Amino acid sequence: MKISIGGMWRGRPDPSRIGEKEGWFAEENSGAGVPGWSAAKVPSCWNCDPKLERYEGTFWYATDFSAPEDRPARETEIYIRFLAANYLCRVWLNGAPLGEHEGGFLPFEFKAPPECFGRVNRLVAMVENFRSPRRIPGEVFDWFNYGGIVRDVEIHTRSPRRFDAVRITTELSAGGGAVARIEYSRKFAFPFDWRLTDADGAVVASGSVESASPVGSIRISVENARLWSPDDPHLYALDLTPREGSDADPFSARVGIREIKADGAKLLLNGKQIKLRGVSLHEEQVPHGRSMPPERRRRDVRDIKALGFNALRTAHYTHDEALLDAADEEGLLVFEEIPVYWDLDYASEKLRGTAAKMTRDMISRDFNHPCVILWSVGNEVPVENPRCDSLMRELMELARALDPTRLASYVSCRFISDTTRRASDVCCVNCYVGWYYGEKKSLAPLLEMTRTTAPDKPWIVTEFGACAKFGFRNAANVKFSEEFQRDFLSHYIAVLNGMDWISGWFIWIYRDFKSPIRLNKYQKGFNRKGIVSEVNEKKISAEEMSKIIRAEKKTRPLSGAGWKAGLCVALEKAAFGIAMPFISKSQRDQYNKYYRRDAEL
C-alpha cells in the first residue's frame, strides 16, 4: 500500500545555513505556528516563487502524518519514499535523523522505525541545491538549477514477506512466439501463483511456484505474441499472487513484449530495422518548473506522438516515472540518461561513485518499462580527458552487466577525435553545424567523416536544432526567427532520413526551457530551441512537422572520408583544447552572477 503525503507542508529558506546548528529538525522547532515557517507546497520548486527565483541554497520542509493502519504493526514495515529532491536531501523523523541522499532526479527511501505506529509523526527534510564540480551535474549546465522536493513524497507500508525485486525480460522466438522471463527475489520464501493476461483479461499463461528458495525465475512461452512497438504499444499484465495465509504482498506489472538489438550498423526493434525519429524533452514547463502534474506529462507524450515522432530522449536525466508510464501506453521509444554533463571532476572517486549509483538506480527503477531501449551515461562529455574516458567505459559496462537486454551508450559532441565511442553499443553525436559553427550544407560530409571512427555501429544524431522566439516571424529568414528554425530542421531531417546508415535522430528540443546562460534579447533566460514555447505555443516547425518529419534528401557520399577525417583529428583536438576553457569560464561566471546564495530574499 502506498499513499501520497504531498500537499501543503511548512517551509523556510535557510540562506545562512544555520538550520542544523539551531535544530530546526526538532519537533519543538518545526511545528505549525513556529516563527519562520510558512506554507510550502510539496511537490514544487522553490524557484517558482518569484521571491526565490534565483535562490541557490538550503530550504527546509516539515509536515505531520500518521502511519496507515491497513494491517497489524508487527506485520508491517513503513518506508518514506521521496520520488525526487534536488540536490542533497537530509531527512529527520520525530527529531531523529533518518538518512540522506545525493542526486536530484531519482527516488530514494528510508525505513521508518516501529515507534512511528500509533502516533502523529513529524517529518522534516532539508534540501540544498549547491553546484560543485564533484556533483552530478556540476558547476555549469544548460538548464535551470531548480531546488526543492520536486516530486511527490509517499508512505509505503510493506509486509516483510514480499517480492523485493522483480525483473521482466522478453525475447522473440520462432514462429511468431516470444518468451518472457520473470526473475524475482524475496527475503522469505512463500508459495505464490502467477498469471499473464491480455488487455481484455484473457489468461495467456498461468502457474504456481512452491520453491523454498527466496530467489528464482519463471519462463513463460507466449504463442502468437502481440509485440510492443510505437505502432502497436500492446501491454500484457503480470500478477504474482501469494497464497492465502502467507501474509505476503502481491506484485503486479505491465509487460510489453519487445526486443531491441544492434546488428552491425543497424538498429533492430522486434527483428526489423527501425529509424528513430525523435525529440528531446526537459522536465520543465511554466509555471510548474520541474514539478509538473502527471496529466501534463501524459499530454506531452500524446502531443509528441501526434506530431509523428516515435522516440523521446529524456534530457539530460531521469524524468518522473509517470512519463514512462505514458510512453509505455502511448508508444514512444525512450532514450534515457543520467546527468553526467560537460566539465566535472572526473578524477574524484566520490563523483565516480555517485555516477555509478545513478546508473544502478536508473536501471533499477525503469527496468520493467518496455518503452526504454537505451541507457546513456553522459552527454557532451570531454572524452579526451583520460579519467572521463575511463568513466564512460566503466558506466557502459555497468549498464550492460545490470541489463544485457538494452543498449548502452553516451552522447558525444566530438566528431572525429572521439575514440571512446568504439566501446559503445550505439554511437551518439550532437551536431549544430550551421547554428554555432560552419554552414548547414556541411552536415552530410561532416557526418560521413565522423562515421569513419566507428563504421560498424549504428549511429544516432542525438541533438540538432536552432533557436526561435515564438512569434518572431521574419521573411528574411534571420537567426532566432521561426522561419530560420523551420528551414534548419527541415534540412537536417531530410539529410538524416536520406542516410541509410543513420539509425535515428532527435531534435533539440520539444519545449523551450529556462537557462541562465541564454540571455540575449530573443532568449531572455530561455533556451529557445524548442519547437513549442515554454507554455506550449506551436512554432512553425511544430505546425509543419507532419510533412517535415518524412522528407528525405539523398546526398553524395564523401570520397576519401577516412583520410580527410584523419587530417582533421589534431585540428579538432586543438579547437576543443583552446576554446573549451574560455567557454567554461564564461558560462561559470554567468551562472555565479545569476544565482543568489545570500539573504536577499
Beta strands, then each sheet from edge to edge (+ up, - down):
strand 1: 2-4
strand 2: 7-13
strand 3: 38-42
strand 4: 58-66
strand 5: 77-82
strand 6: 88-93
strand 7: 96-102
strand 8: 108-112
strand 9: 120-128
strand 10: 153-158
strand 11: 163-172
strand 12: 178-186
strand 13: 192-197
strand 14: 203-209
strand 15: 215-222
strand 16: 236-242
strand 17: 251-255
strand 18: 260-263
strand 19: 266-269
strand 20: 272-273
strand 21: 276-281
strand 22: 311-314
strand 23: 333-337
strand 24: 372-379
strand 25: 407-412
strand 26: 427-430
strand 27: 459-463
strand 28: 502-507
strand 29: 513-514
strand 30: 526-527
sheet 1: 1+ 10- 5+ 8-
sheet 2: 3+ 2- 4+ 9- 6+ 7-
sheet 3: 11+ 12- 15+
sheet 4: 14+ 13- 16+ 17-
sheet 5: 18+ 19- 20+
sheet 6: 21+ 22+ 23+ 24+ 25+ 26+ 27+ 28+ 21+
sheet 7: 29+ 30-
end
